[in-house]
Amino acid sequence: MGKIIKISALSLVGLFALLVVALDIWGFATLGSITLESNPAIDEDANKVVMVFGATGSVGDGLLKAAVEDPNVDKVYAITRRTSPRIEAGVASGKVVLRMHKDFTDYASVSDILGQTNTVMWSLGTTSIGVDDATYTLVNVDFPVAFVTAWLAARRDAPMSFHYVAGMGTDANGDQQWAREKGRTENEVAYLAQDSGLRTFSYRSAFVRPTSEQAGTLHYFLEALLRPGSLVISAKELGEAMLEISARTTTLKNGALIDNADSIAYAKAYEERIDKR
Ligand SMILES: NC(=O)c1ccc[n+]([C@@H]2O[C@H](COP(=O)([O-])OP(=O)(O)OC[C@H]3O[C@@H](n4cnc5c(N)ncnc54)[C@H](OP(=O)(O)O)[C@@H]3O)[C@@H](O)[C@H]2O)c1
């Protein structure tokens, strides 16, 4: 009996190891579709005023961290229905302004700050697991589309960029409802931005490791397993990638799709650029 349990456990570990290796090989071979320019034009003012949606979440905590730590960012607005330790610390430092918000289909109450905002990091979202289709669409499609519509009504001049965290597998023509809906958001915000100074970007990341303040041993274990295939990025790195893409105002076009390997490359470029200052 003991021998059978031992063999079963070893088989499971072996299968898991095979799966990880297969995923890493797949990620290594297929991800990373963008070649970064070596000497890009950088607009240091492109991220002067940043707005973060979803800052209380696992991904948003890292986006907020990246924005707060960026020396070229003057002010960060956190638009949220509740606060967090990082928002509180940012408010205390004077760099973050907290705007409590209830209805994410209506942005009249923040119309006074939309006109000054350059960069929007959007990680407000919900998983499809245990959520009905109507709620999923409301949160992941209607909220961001309503925001971009309101933002463009207040401002249309560059530099403006909208960064949407979609997820790996997002596909407007896909088989699954969640993938189609996030793909619909990608398309709708890019369509709205046409003929304006706004560029919209969608991040099709796989696993976003929480910030060091929120991550546990299991997160770091998974990160170590999935890094070789570029299937993981830290939430702060994802924020850095967004800041870098905003600052490179003449490279990526409106509607560009950023996979996880691309995000990692932009985050690395960001860190090298900021270190050189
Ligand atoms: N985590 C990952 O590895 C990963 C990878 C790829 C893509 N993504 C995508 O990234 C997005 C964020 O993921 P996450 O892991 O950070 O999720 P999370 O930890 O659950 O955070 C979700 C954020 O969205 C806000 N939110 C959700 N429903 C809301 C509603 N009805 N009204 C107002 N705010 C609402 C939450 O606010 P409250 O705190 O007030 O609830 C929170 O700030 C999701 O769309 C997810 O699919 C995540």
The ligand as a MOL file (V3000), in Angstrom:
LIG
                    3D

  0  0  0     0  0            999 V3000
M  V30 BEGIN CTAB
M  V30 COUNTS 48 52 0 0 0
M  V30 BEGIN ATOM
M  V30 1 N -3.1790 38.2700 -10.9520 0
M  V30 2 C -2.7470 37.7780 -12.1010 0
M  V30 3 O -1.8440 36.9300 -12.1560 0
M  V30 4 C -3.3570 38.2670 -13.4030 0
M  V30 5 C -2.8000 37.8410 -14.6170 0
M  V30 6 C -3.3360 38.3010 -15.8210 0
M  V30 7 C -4.4200 39.1500 -15.8050 0
M  V30 8 N -4.9590 39.5410 -14.6070 0 CHG=1
M  V30 9 C -6.1110 40.4430 -14.6360 0
M  V30 10 O -5.8050 41.6250 -13.9420 0
M  V30 11 C -6.9680 42.1430 -13.3120 0
M  V30 12 C -6.6750 42.3300 -11.8320 0
M  V30 13 O -6.3100 41.0850 -11.2790 0
M  V30 14 P -5.9110 40.9580 -9.7340 0
M  V30 15 O -5.2550 39.6370 -9.5880 0
M  V30 16 O -5.1990 42.1740 -9.2840 0 CHG=-1
M  V30 17 O -7.3400 40.8950 -9.0600 0
M  V30 18 P -7.7700 41.3490 -7.5870 0
M  V30 19 O -6.6350 41.1900 -6.6450 0
M  V30 20 O -9.0440 40.6480 -7.3030 0
M  V30 21 O -8.0410 42.9210 -7.7330 0
M  V30 22 C -9.1370 43.3760 -8.4730 0
M  V30 23 C -9.2240 44.8790 -8.3870 0
M  V30 24 O -10.3870 45.3050 -9.1040 0
M  V30 25 C -11.2900 45.9550 -8.2170 0
M  V30 26 N -12.6750 45.5660 -8.5060 0
M  V30 27 C -13.1340 44.3410 -8.8280 0
M  V30 28 N -14.4720 44.3820 -9.0200 0
M  V30 29 C -14.8500 45.6740 -8.8140 0
M  V30 30 C -16.1030 46.3550 -8.8610 0
M  V30 31 N -17.2460 45.7050 -9.1530 0
M  V30 32 N -16.1280 47.6790 -8.6100 0
M  V30 33 C -14.9920 48.3370 -8.3050 0
M  V30 34 N -13.7610 47.7550 -8.2280 0
M  V30 35 C -13.7070 46.4240 -8.4880 0
M  V30 36 C -10.9180 45.4860 -6.8190 0
M  V30 37 O -11.3610 46.4490 -5.8890 0
M  V30 38 P -11.7200 46.0370 -4.3700 0
M  V30 39 O -10.4040 45.8230 -3.6990 0
M  V30 40 O -12.4770 47.1970 -3.8620 0
M  V30 41 O -12.5320 44.7650 -4.4590 0
M  V30 42 C -9.3960 45.3910 -6.9480 0
M  V30 43 O -8.8100 46.6620 -6.8290 0
M  V30 44 C -8.0930 41.1400 -13.5900 0
M  V30 45 O -8.8260 41.5800 -14.7120 0
M  V30 46 C -7.3350 39.8610 -13.9200 0
M  V30 47 O -8.0660 39.0000 -14.7710 0
M  V30 48 C -4.4580 39.1240 -13.4190 0
M  V30 END ATOM
M  V30 BEGIN BOND
M  V30 1 1 1 2
M  V30 2 2 2 3
M  V30 3 1 2 4
M  V30 4 1 4 5
M  V30 5 2 4 48
M  V30 6 2 5 6
M  V30 7 1 6 7
M  V30 8 2 7 8
M  V30 9 1 8 9
M  V30 10 1 8 48
M  V30 11 1 9 10
M  V30 12 1 9 46
M  V30 13 1 10 11
M  V30 14 1 11 12
M  V30 15 1 11 44
M  V30 16 1 12 13
M  V30 17 1 13 14
M  V30 18 2 14 15
M  V30 19 1 14 16
M  V30 20 1 14 17
M  V30 21 1 17 18
M  V30 22 2 18 19
M  V30 23 1 18 20
M  V30 24 1 18 21
M  V30 25 1 21 22
M  V30 26 1 22 23
M  V30 27 1 23 24
M  V30 28 1 23 42
M  V30 29 1 24 25
M  V30 30 1 25 26
M  V30 31 1 25 36
M  V30 32 1 26 27
M  V30 33 1 26 35
M  V30 34 2 27 28
M  V30 35 1 28 29
M  V30 36 1 29 30
M  V30 37 2 29 35
M  V30 38 1 30 31
M  V30 39 2 30 32
M  V30 40 1 32 33
M  V30 41 2 33 34
M  V30 42 1 34 35
M  V30 43 1 36 37
M  V30 44 1 36 42
M  V30 45 1 37 38
M  V30 46 2 38 39
M  V30 47 1 38 40
M  V30 48 1 38 41
M  V30 49 1 42 43
M  V30 50 1 44 45
M  V30 51 1 44 46
M  V30 52 1 46 47
M  V30 END BOND
M  V30 END CTAB
M  END
